[in-house]
Amino acid sequence: MAKTGLVLEGGGMRGAYTAGVLDAFLDMGIHFKDIIGVSAGAANAISYISLQNGRNKEVYRRFAPDDKYLSFKSFVKTGSFFGMRYVFYEVPRIHLPFDYETFKNSNKKLTIVATNFKDGTPFYKVLGDLSDDNEMQYLCASAAIPIASTVVRVDGRKLMDGGASDSIPIAYSLKKGNAKNVVVVTRNKGWRAQKGPASNLVYLRYPFHRKFARAVANRFDYYNKSLDMAAEQEERGDAIVFYPSRPIEAVRFEKDPVKLLKLYQNGYDDAIDKKERLLAFLRGSETVELENTR
């Protein structure tokens, strides 16, 4: 039986789209066992794994407007636009409880993608117990956006956003044996990354880590190649790729819950619209459980 991976792009607050797709998967009884997530993709995946349908939606609705969650004030105070301790520790432990036990005991496996600050290469880590502060730090690292965040130090490593080196890790999923993949992208179909003048800022920001700066500056090229690979896989019948079907109003650092919930609903609706095709694609897969489906 073929193995099927679930590949989740990041994109900051555009991850609301992914949250909608994942909640639809739960409603449809679709459970992927092998999930690879980058940044917001990984952050949304943990509630999918813990079976907390709607939890991510509440995060975007209730906490996105809070300056402790995301703001320039946070950047001035902590060096990161996202309040990492608030987002990854306070919210799941106090304000919107995360089910650590269900995550830990799940048969689903989450691999997060980060980037080595030393040389700009991708770093992959399987997470199993998020009640362990070190494991949660790896999740933080995957979301530590260059320039907009501080470097995350964990287990002697220095890591940043996985999107800097492997934004859509379909090649990694194929390499680890997933002949088929479901990929969730947080840009509209046809969108292409471009190298802008801001790319050179990373060399000024990280003058002593030029390999890392080079990876960030050339991210547009890696990103487009991953898009092409996903499209080629889909054309061959080996992938299903989700792109937002409606114009995206939310930006990477979006705080407006109305825009975020529209994007969430777009993800949910897109997944439901592809239900029959998706179920047919996934039936018989060794790494997907289909609950209450024929």
Secondary structure as GFF3:
##gff-version 3
##sequence-region A 1 294
A	DSSP	beta_strand	4	8	.	.	.	ID=ss1
A	DSSP	three_ten_helix	12	15	.	.	.	ID=ss2
A	DSSP	alpha_helix	16	28	.	.	.	ID=ss3
A	DSSP	beta_strand	30	32	.	.	.	ID=ss4
A	DSSP	beta_strand	34	38	.	.	.	ID=ss5
A	DSSP	alpha_helix	40	49	.	.	.	ID=ss6
A	DSSP	alpha_helix	55	58	.	.	.	ID=ss7
A	DSSP	pi_helix	59	63	.	.	.	ID=ss8
A	DSSP	alpha_helix	72	78	.	.	.	ID=ss9
A	DSSP	alpha_helix	84	85	.	.	.	ID=ss10
A	DSSP	pi_helix	86	95	.	.	.	ID=ss11
A	DSSP	alpha_helix	100	105	.	.	.	ID=ss12
A	DSSP	beta_strand	109	116	.	.	.	ID=ss13
A	DSSP	beta_strand	122	127	.	.	.	ID=ss14
A	DSSP	alpha_helix	133	142	.	.	.	ID=ss15
A	DSSP	beta_strand	152	154	.	.	.	ID=ss16
A	DSSP	beta_strand	157	161	.	.	.	ID=ss17
A	DSSP	three_ten_helix	162	164	.	.	.	ID=ss18
A	DSSP	alpha_helix	170	175	.	.	.	ID=ss19
A	DSSP	beta_strand	180	184	.	.	.	ID=ss20
A	DSSP	three_ten_helix	197	200	.	.	.	ID=ss21
A	DSSP	alpha_helix	201	205	.	.	.	ID=ss22
A	DSSP	alpha_helix	210	217	.	.	.	ID=ss23
A	DSSP	alpha_helix	219	235	.	.	.	ID=ss24
A	DSSP	beta_strand	239	242	.	.	.	ID=ss25
A	DSSP	alpha_helix	257	273	.	.	.	ID=ss26
A	DSSP	alpha_helix	275	282	.	.	.	ID=ss27
A	DSSP	beta_strand	288	290	.	.	.	ID=ss28
###
